[in-house]
Amino acid sequence: MRNNGKRINTKLGILGGKPIIKGTRITVPFILNLIRHGMTVDQIIDEYPRLEKEDIFAALGYAEGILEKEDILFFQNK
């Protein structure tokens, strides 16, 4: 199991190793999808009361950390 801070965990046997909010089966990608579709932090918390604001921000921070490590290669078509 990998603990990414105090709120995000990954474990191969839980949801295929996807990053989840600790103590839930709510994944980081699921939270990002909710935000992408226009839900606010408060709306997410209302819909999923086990979550706290810090969980949402931890999910965003986790995604940011992944993207900061990613190299994007651009290929120019000729």
Sequence and secondary structure as in RCSB ss.txt:
>XXXX:A:sequence
MRNNGKRINTKLGILGGKPIIKGTRITVPFILNLIRHGMTVDQIIDEYPRLEKEDIFAALGYAEGILEKEDILFF
QNK
>XXXX:A:secstr
 EEETTTEEE TTSGGG  EETTSS BHHHHHHHHHTT  HHHHHHHSTT  HHHHHHHHHHHHHHHHH      
   
